[in-house]
């Protein structure tokens, strides 16, 4: 009988497939281990599902994001230990990559944390735990030894993705995710890491500015098999920077066209990457099914962009926008406000660029977020030196989300302005039902003139339409 490895995905409001758990579960020896993935978003009582398998399990692994997902991960962790104190519980993901030791110090029921790319690390971990071996030689983990001392092993260098086994989507109920999403959208990741140095982002800290990807032919062959097996109609690429190499992207697009795979797809793009592509390149991507891009802008001020080490130019953003407008590709252009030392000129630039991009096409959107000092980023290091205090415990980090507060560098006046601006900007230029057309005309007037006082329409809509809290 195969031994079991239980993997848990904490509760959240999105229904993306648990790609991290699929990745680490797929590298295990199928002949030796049975992987059980329990998703807290899909079952009403996940602990009941987990308990069914605990007696035969080698360990329980969880992927944990900084913020509210910690709450559910902790609750499930503690319930598991109440039932079986001996079973090792492993946390991986962004939070433990940022806080490898603190998680173990704060939470005695968490036994091991994993940092960075987890496939090879988890494979070695499971084999070692199965044999009751020593953890001291496993790179990329932090753990307690027999003397209850916390040991942090050497980091693991990022490994080429082509060396790993195919992602085994049979480990999850794919149809259940299609149903929750409301369409037959398959989540997929074709690369890991990021080369860039944005000072507000933790990626440079976690992946040390390294990047690896599945080669084009291998990737499209895998997609072809998945396409025929699951009949998906849309592909959601979860790569941090999918368009890192133009030649790779175009080869993938051409192979999709050659194999006549009829699905749409969405991905992330940096504006500098898009600016290095020709219009014909964009057309090739569109012909292969590209329907939407996410292009981070962050600020409408070039001075602020440079301070953020974004390494793009505003002109590159507009170039990408024009090409997507011409080809009917929808784009999400995220912005961030509330940075330390942010100037009024920077705010004016963000408002101006957000309005211009949003009004270019009804399928363009410009969500605006408030900066929160996530650990690992250069800006956070700087504000800590100036006296800013981050949450001190894992429990405190569970209350640290990008929603729910505007951040410490946003005045009440700035917050009130942007809450109204975001509301009217979304209403003014996106496709609306006929019933909202009169309000849309008013919203366009408000945006053009920055007139957001006496916003009775917003109060009415806020009253009758409940907002979804995102985590």
Secondary structure, DSSP 8 states (H G I E B T S, - for coil): --EEEEEEE---S-----HHHHHHHHTS-TTTEEEEEEETTT-S-HHHHHHTTGGGEEEEEEE--SSTHHHHHHHHHHHHHHH-TTSEEEEESHHHHH-HHHHHHH-TT--EEE-S--HHHHHHHHHHHHTT---TT-TTEEEE-TTS-EEE--------GGGS----GGGS-HHHHHHHHTS-EEEE--EEE-----TT-SHHHHHTT-EEE--HHHHHHHHHHHHHHH--SEEEE--SSTTS-HHHHHHHHHHHHHTT---EEEEE--HHHHHTS-HHHHHHHHHTTEEEEE---B-S-HHHHHHTT----HHHHHHHHHHHHHHT-EEE--EEE--TT--HHHHHHHHHHHHHHHHH-TTEE--EEE----TTSHHHHHHHHTT-----SHHHHTT--SSS---TT--HHHHHHHHHHHHHHHHHHS---GGGHHHHHHHHHHHHHT--SS-HHHHHHHHHS------
